[in-house]
């Protein structure tokens, strides 16, 4: 159950408690029923002001709103880098170091993708997040029948360490602030691939940083790359985190993701409730193994998402940090600042459209600005042509330049938490916090993270939310320029990105070559070691790393897991 101090937060909806008396509240009521009501009657409202998460934006916010929600500066806001971290996870924030300018890319094979990575780094990318193709994410090698027609299509194909070597040829991992990938269902494998890559390049683990998503639980309701039943999948993800505690504590081996849950329709607040329940499940597993919360929590980041409403986006990041800090302190007894101060990864979206894709440059810039104002740690953003295809060269350049302009120009990042204290933002931050906590309490009443999957609760929330969103677009309640406002027919120019047609053949040849040249007996022995580690409940990451060093394939390791744990079979009982 949530801590009593979290449950007793004095934050209620407008309709549940009238505005307090006093000159500010009285003046507001006079204005609302007088001048504002008269103009509203004469001109009408230009749109609905109900946000995607269901919070209605009032026409004006005043000190009375802060009084109504029981706002306390020291308790609810405080200072940057200090509990409850609403104002930022670091004291200096963007005055000392900007958010990390990140690029998410991948296609074809390691050779084709390597050239793009080099160009991205040349124009200022500080973090490279590798987009993996679907066979890799789902634990199949490129020559498996399940990989047919999918090799290198929505990401780069990675079968063995040889592919990582090709992918990062000429890119020493210690020359990039952070390198990483998603790898949600293959966390220990992708961790091992990056660890072995550093060894191949002669770079010590302490001299570079690996960033993984490694969040399998959200796959079962959102993206769909799940492989194993949820319980062993969560255990393997935690193995990667536990390995980092003792070996590479500055790495980021888990980023618990709300992004895809919100994209599927849940809404940003409820998506964070689900993501937090997943994070707490992982934490509980690691604490049960004897790890300390002050060692575990700093290695877990989160990936919030709000792509529809600017002010809600700002409020969401602030509310999430506050919720995290209080949960870590009050539920788990964390004391280290690093355990209490949540770091966040965000992906700059802005309700991109297929029609007139160049308009998406404006949309994603606005979405990213909101994330910056909310204090995001690591930022990458969608290419303007992402609604059409894998982003092209020009689109990726524009995306990186957009991040650099927001970070560097116009003084946007000069003040720390510039919207802190705003009547609007503090009211919305409190409302979003309440939504997140209420959603988390409901999930815990159902039985926690696994119940979200097993009962169909998560999928149901996403489906209902997706229907509401589409209805709001169809009726015009949610304005969308070129779609329902100033509509135009999609006219996609014939400039969609096309990958290297030879990449699949190269990938298959490289895989066959690796298999023919490696020590097959040694690989078989190491695969058996992985199975024994799983059977005995040991951390499998060290033996996975040994297998990766010997050029075992992603598919071979995943097959060991499938044979040991079985595969996920969705329930049809809901």
Phi, psi and omega in degrees: 000154177292151178300148185299326181292333176285322182289336186265017180300133183271066182230107184232160181290156182310318188287346184271342184210123181292156177300143181294159177284164180136167185298323180294313181294320180296317180296320179296317181296322177296316180295318183295318182273350181255263187300316182293315181298323179294315179292323179297319179294325183283321188250335183081161178281137184282342182195173170284145180248021177272127182279169181298330179273003175093000177277128178275127177279119180288160180293334184202148178238141186223175175304335179297331178292320178293324176294321182296322182272003179070034184296132177233121188302309184292320183286317190261340186237293179068211186240155179300139180077007179232153180306134007266020172067020177299329186269000177142154183277347179232152180295316184276339183042227189279359173284334180255327178204128181292168168302153182283122180282115192242153176232133178247114186207155176170137176191159174063225178246179184300325181294311181295319185286330180303320181297320179292317179304317180298320179293321178297317178294324180297329181260012168112007176298134181256342179222134175249116174255120186276123172277119181268147176288166186295320176303318179297312181300327183266006173080030176244140174284162186295339179263008177282148181299332179288346182267356185305131178069004181245354185295120177070017187275314180245018179175181182272143179278126177232110178257321184217177176302330178300325179290322176295322178297318178292320182297322183252022176299125181077008178235085177301133186294340179274004175262359179244139181303315181211142172234150180179192180196182177278289176055044190298322183260001181228038187309307181299330181289311182292327174299315180294323179298318179288324178294316180290327177299316177301317178300315180299325181274357181075027181251126180292148181302329181290347187259004174213168185234130178253135181237119178241153168279301170052049183234080186291332189296328180285343181296329186291337180244348188240285190275324175091020177264020180296150180240303187262169167303155190298320184296308177293331177297317178294321179299315180294321176300319179292332175301320180296318179295315181299322177300320181292327180305316184267345190241318182217069186293350177268356176284168180240082190276358180208125174236102186284128200250127169259347188305306186288333178290318176292317180302327179284351174125354187292336189091147189294324180290312181292327176299322177289327175299316179294315180298319177296321178296324175295315180300317180295326177296314178299316180299314181299321177298318182286324176294324178295338177275359177100005179282158182263141182302326180287346172265327184282307189302322180297339182272358181251122174252174176227158185236081177288169182203128171213112189244011185241326189228119188303307185290326175296324179299313178300313183294325185297314180296321181292316180295320181297316179299321180293316179299314181300311183301317182289321177296314181297322182282311190276326180273319189250349179076024178297145180235333180291137177303322181296333178281331183272333186267101182285134171260145187234140169255138179224156179238114186292107176245169176199040181058058183296151180239156174287326179289135176045069187304333181298335177298337181292341175300316179293314183300311183291329177295318179295316178298321180290323177301319178299317179297320178298315179296333178276353175089035179295150182270316185228127189230129165227161184220160185291143172288151183295339180259015185292337175286349183259314187193184167306132184304139178274180183300311182295320179298317179294322177297314180298320180298314180295317179296325177299314178299317182293322179294315180297322181286333193244333190250164173064007179069018184298326184256016186286322181260141178281131180046061186296340180262002177298136181090348176299134179303317180296306188293320180291325177294316179292322178301317178295320181293318178295318178303316179298317179299315181299313182293321178296317178296319179295320178297321178294319178297318180292329175295325179286338180128002174100194189302316182293329178292330176301324178280308191291327182270352184081006183301314182296314180296324180294316178300318181293319180295314180297319180293321179296322177295317179298317180298314181295322178296320179295326177287315183298323181275349183087001178299324176257102183296140179213104186296134185077354177253299176241353170242127184052053189293146173223158176282143176302130179223079188281120178295154182280056180236014180302145183298137175235127181285173179292117183295342180271354188297319181296315179297319178299319182297316181293323178293319180295318180297315179297321180295316179299315182297325183283336186259342182282170176275096185297325179295316180297319179299316180298320178297318182289326175295322176294324177297321178299315180298318179296319179299319179294317181295326184269000179075017178276161175295122185274351185301316180301319180283330173298318178299317177300318180293319178297318177301327180273006177071032165296150183269161175303315182296322180294318179293317180295329178293325173301315179295318179299317180294326182280314190253347187084182179244158181289132174239114183293146178284147175245018186270002182236000000 
